Amino acid sequence: MATNVCAHITGTVWKIEVKEGESISEGQTCVILESMKMEMPVEAPASGTVQSIACAEGQAVNEGDVLLVLA
C-alpha cells in the first residue's frame, strides 16, 4: 500500500534528502521545506521504499501537497 508524504506547511522545497528506490525508515527526514527563512524537515510517517518524488528543489508547495510516495 502506498503512503503519501505531504507538506505540513506552505513554503519552498529547499532540499530533497532521498532518492527514488531508496529504503527509508520511519522518522527519517525526506525533504526540507523553507518558510519565512526557517528550515522545516518533513519526516517519513512510515518505513518503506521511495516509489516516486513529486516535487523539485526550489518548487513552491502548499500545505497538504504530496512531496513523495512510499511503497
C-alpha angles and dihedrals in degrees: 000000000000120000120205118218106209136192112260093197138030110256146096128302101247100176138357109217100188138055132219111273093024118133112230135182131230111278094021115138109251104170135010116218124199120213126165091349092305124117114223120188119220109212130203111259090209141008118269148107122295103249098178141350113225099186140055132217110270093024119134113234135186128222108280097024114139110248099177142347126234122206 
